[in-house]
Amino acid sequence: MKLEDIRREYTQGGLQRDMLADDPIVQFEAWLKQAVEAKFSDDPTAMVVATVDETGQPSQRIVLLKHLDENGFVFFTNTGSRKAQELKTNNKISLHFPWHAIERQVIVYGEAKPLPTSAVAKYFLSRPKESQLAAWASQQSRPVSSRQALMQTFNSMKSKFAKGDIPLPDFWGGYCVEPTKIEFWQGGEHRLHDRFMYVKQADGSWAIERLNP
């Protein structure tokens, strides 16, 4: 197998300026709806989250988008995790939605702002019980001796919270990514892709510019 020989043409259509909404959140919602309806993936809300540590080393992981409104993109995590610790020192963040089957990508650039406890608790209590228990059981990003040790902790939490509601852990939180730039990418033939960048202006409006592929 030669990696340099693996390629395909992008033929599902182009993207023109007059096809775009003036507001990138409106445009994103339209594309997300189409990605969900295409049923190409069990996780159309999956996004690659990129953060940077104090040495400048970037790191990435896949997280699920859990809410979207005019303020930005929301996700939840253990506040002891690597991404949460990195966001403490540098809240600049990038989100990448790779919708390969419909030949589209969206990249969000912005700043991650912690959500209030009330919003975190509301979402946490809506999760399946097993997911709530897993949040209590996992010291996310930290070493664990074995899968067995992790399951023992999970079962211990299951016994501890066997009766009644499972409370919100004090080490679990969420972030709203307030975008400053959002890029929409549509695959094109002969690698002449269509790319448009929304850039937020001082007055809150958005400027839109086409980028070279």
Secondary structure, DSSP 8 states (H G I E B T S, - for coil): --GGG------S----GGGS-SSHHHHHHHHHHHHHHHT--S-TTEEEEEEE-TTS-EEEEEEE--EEETTEEEEEEETTSHHHHHHHH--EEEEEEEEGGGTEEEEEEEEEEE--HHHHHHHHHHS-HHHHHHHHH--TTS--S-HHHHHHHHHHHHHHTSSS-----TTEEEEEEEEEEEEEEE--GGG--EEEEEEE-TTS-EEEEEE--
